[in-house]
Amino acid sequence: MNGQQNVDFVDETHATGTCYALATLVTEQEGKDVLTTHAVRYYDKYVKIDGRWWIAEREQYFEWSTNQTLG
């Protein structure tokens, strides 16, 4: 789930931004389902090519993570 995004335009074809997300994964460990949730912050650099914006560079930081056994 992507949340808030802040974008600062450098010029007509370049921008920087910060994006926040929650990543939720279900894996199996020792025969049990485990729910893992990560809060992630991305620092991005964008470039506009042929009229479309693309991520040129991305730094990713996990702010916090949790694990929970299901069932």
N, C-alpha and C positions, 0 to 999 in steps of 0.2 A: 504494500500500500504506500503510495507516494503522497506526501503531505505538502506542507508549505514550501514554496520555491521563491527565492529572491534573485532577481537578475539585474545586473548593472551593465548598460551598454557602453562599450569603450569607443566604438565608431560604428559605421554602417554594416560592417561584416564581422565584428568581434564583440564578445560579451563575456562576463564572468558571472558565476552564480553559486548559490548554496541551495541544496535540496535535502529534505528530510524524508526518511522512509522507515517503515516497519517491515521486516522480512520474517515470515513465519514458515517454519519447516517442520515436517513430521518425519522422523526416522525410526528405525527399529533398533533397539539395543537390548541384548539378552532376552529376546522374545517379547519385549514390551514396546509399545509405541511411545515415543518421547516427542513432546512439542517443544521446539526451540524458537524463541522470539529474539530478534536482534533489532535494536534501534540504531539506524545508520544515518550518518551525515556525509553528504557528498559536496566537495568543492570542485566546481566545473569551470572549464574554459570552453567557450562555444565559438564556432566559426560558421558563417553563412556562405554556402556554396550553391550556385545556380538557384537562388531564391529560397533555399531551405536551410534551417539551422541544424547543426550537428555538434555533438560533443567531441571536442578536439583532445581534451585531457580531462582526467578525473582522478581526484584523490578521495579515498574512501576511509571513513573512520567509524568503528563500532563504538557507540556511546555506552551501551549496556546490552547484556544478553541474559536470558533466563532459560532454564530447562524445567520441564514438568512432565512427569510420567502420566500417561493417559490410561484410564480404566483400571 
